[in-house]
Amino acid sequence: MNEWIRKRAPREGAAVHDARRRHFLKLGALGGIAGLAPFAAEAKAAVNTVERSLSFYNTHTGEQLSAVYCVGGAYIPEALTEINRVLRDHRNNEICSMDPRLLDLLHDIKGTLGTREPFHVISGFRSQETNALLAGRGHGVAKHSLHLQGEAIDIRVPGRDLAQVRKAATAMQGGGVGYYPRSDFVHVDVGRVRYW
């Protein structure tokens, strides 16, 4: 019996050793993952607390607005309401819900430009009546303009050359970008990617 134990002992010892080694490696891997958990939690918390803000100056009404419109991926209804009001059709005061994708695009353009200056708004939302009026005056507005759906805006940025604004907008590849140096604005929309 002792002879059997001696012969089996090395094999059992190796199996026990292998099992202990596997267990140790599993614990090490789990410990490594657990060690990363605080960093993952911090990164997730950082993403959830990111604030998106925009500032506007309406060149037709003189109204100004600075608003945090999104926190942690959640849009703030009150801020969106204020933005919609400032970006309304100034000719008839008609208000439209501006597309949040457009606001996010403007936020990214602002970041690329590295500015805290407000966007000077030449045209935000445009009603059917205003669009028809401008088209009748030969302003070259599109019959089915994305301004009609709150998906476009015409802007300039104080302290930034118009070409810089165009370059930042086209780099985003978030939609259409029109360059109007004679009228001193850049058109930005969230339609298909195209440039003119």
C-alpha positions in Angstrom: 0.0 0.0 0.0 2.8 2.4 0.8 4.4 1.5 -2.5 1.2 2.5 -4.3 1.1 5.8 -2.4 4.7 6.6 -3.3 4.1 5.8 -7.0 0.9 7.8 -7.1 2.1 10.7 -5.1 4.1 12.4 -7.8 1.2 12.2 -10.2 -1.4 13.4 -7.7 1.1 16.1 -6.6 1.4 17.3 -10.2 -2.3 17.4 -10.7 -2.8 19.3 -7.4 0.0 21.6 -8.5 -1.6 22.2 -11.9 -5.0 22.8 -10.3 -3.5 25.2 -7.9 -1.6 26.9 -10.7 -4.8 27.3 -12.8 -6.6 28.6 -9.8 -3.8 31.1 -9.1 -3.8 32.3 -12.7 -7.6 32.7 -12.7 -7.4 34.7 -9.5 -4.6 36.8 -11.0 -6.7 37.5 -14.1 -9.7 38.4 -12.1 -7.6 40.6 -9.8 -6.2 42.4 -12.9 -9.7 43.0 -14.2 -10.9 44.1 -10.8 -8.0 46.4 -10.6 -9.1 48.1 -13.8 -12.7 48.5 -12.5 -12.1 51.8 -10.7 -10.6 53.3 -13.9 -13.5 52.0 -16.0 -15.9 53.4 -13.5 -14.1 56.8 -13.6 -14.1 56.8 -17.4 -17.8 56.0 -17.5 -18.5 58.7 -14.9 -16.5 61.2 -16.9 -18.5 60.4 -20.0 -21.8 60.7 -18.1 -20.9 64.1 -16.7 -19.7 65.7 -19.9 -21.6 68.9 -20.6 -22.2 70.2 -24.0 -22.8 74.0 -24.3 -23.4 76.5 -27.0 -23.6 80.3 -27.3 -25.5 82.2 -29.9 -25.9 85.8 -31.0 -28.8 86.3 -33.4 -27.7 89.0 -35.8 -31.2 90.0 -36.7 -32.8 90.3 -33.2 -29.7 91.0 -31.1 -30.6 88.2 -28.8 -27.9 86.3 -27.0 -27.9 82.9 -25.4 -25.4 80.7 -23.6 -26.8 77.3 -22.6 -25.7 73.9 -21.4 -28.0 71.8 -23.6 -26.8 68.3 -22.9 -25.3 66.5 -19.9 -24.1 62.9 -20.0 -25.8 62.3 -23.3 -29.2 63.6 -22.1 -30.6 66.7 -23.7 -32.1 69.3 -21.4 -35.6 70.2 -22.6 -35.5 73.7 -21.1 -32.2 74.6 -22.9 -33.5 73.2 -26.2 -36.6 75.4 -25.9 -34.4 78.5 -25.4 -32.2 77.6 -28.3 -35.2 77.0 -30.5 -36.5 80.4 -29.6 -33.2 82.2 -30.4 -32.9 80.3 -33.7 -36.5 81.0 -34.7 -37.6 82.6 -38.0 -37.1 86.2 -37.1 -39.4 87.4 -39.8 -42.6 85.8 -38.4 -41.4 84.5 -35.0 -42.2 80.9 -36.0 -40.4 78.4 -33.8 -39.2 75.0 -34.8 -37.5 72.2 -32.8 -33.9 72.4 -34.0 -32.3 69.0 -34.7 -30.1 68.0 -31.7 -27.6 66.5 -34.2 -27.1 70.1 -35.6 -26.4 71.3 -32.0 -23.9 68.5 -31.5 -22.2 69.4 -34.8 -21.9 73.0 -33.8 -20.5 71.9 -30.5 -17.8 69.9 -32.3 -17.0 72.8 -34.7 -16.6 75.1 -31.7 -14.2 72.6 -30.1 -12.2 72.3 -33.4 -12.0 76.1 -33.7 -11.0 76.4 -30.0 -13.2 79.3 -29.4 -15.6 80.5 -26.6 -17.1 83.2 -28.9 -20.8 82.8 -29.7 -22.0 81.6 -33.1 -23.3 84.6 -34.9 -26.5 83.3 -36.5 -27.5 84.7 -39.9 -30.3 82.1 -40.4 -31.5 79.2 -38.2 -35.0 77.9 -38.7 -36.7 79.2 -41.8 -40.5 79.0 -42.3 -42.1 78.0 -45.7 -43.2 81.7 -46.1 -39.7 83.1 -45.5 -38.1 80.5 -47.7 -40.5 81.3 -50.6 -39.8 85.1 -50.0 -36.1 84.6 -50.2 -36.3 82.4 -53.2 -38.5 85.0 -54.9 -35.8 87.6 -54.3 -33.2 85.5 -56.0 -31.2 84.7 -52.9 -30.5 81.2 -54.2 -32.3 79.3 -51.4 -33.2 75.7 -52.0 -36.9 74.9 -52.4 -36.5 72.0 -49.9 -34.0 73.7 -47.7 -32.9 71.9 -44.5 -33.5 75.2 -42.7 -37.3 74.3 -43.0 -36.8 71.2 -40.8 -34.4 72.9 -38.3 -31.5 70.9 -39.7 -29.4 73.8 -41.0 -27.9 77.0 -39.8 -25.9 79.8 -41.4 -23.1 81.1 -39.1 -20.0 83.1 -38.6 -17.6 83.1 -35.6 -16.0 86.3 -34.3 -12.2 86.0 -34.3 -12.1 83.2 -36.8 -11.7 83.6 -40.5 -14.6 82.3 -42.5 -12.3 79.9 -44.3 -11.3 78.5 -40.9 -15.0 77.9 -40.0 -15.5 76.2 -43.3 -12.5 74.0 -42.8 -13.6 73.0 -39.3 -17.1 72.2 -40.5 -15.9 70.1 -43.4 -13.5 68.2 -41.1 -16.5 67.0 -39.1 -18.1 65.3 -42.1 -21.4 65.7 -40.4 -23.5 67.0 -43.3 -23.5 69.7 -45.9 -21.2 72.8 -45.7 -21.7 75.8 -47.9 -19.2 78.6 -48.2 -20.5 82.1 -48.8 -17.6 84.6 -48.4 -19.5 87.5 -50.2 -22.3 87.2 -47.7 -19.9 86.4 -44.8 -21.3 83.1 -43.5 -20.9 79.4 -43.6 -23.9 77.1 -44.0 -23.9 73.9 -42.0 -26.5 71.2 -42.0 -27.0 67.6 -40.9 -28.1 66.3 -44.3 -25.9 64.2 -46.5 -22.2 65.1 -46.7 -21.6 67.5 -49.5 -19.7 70.8 -50.0 -20.2 73.9 -52.2 
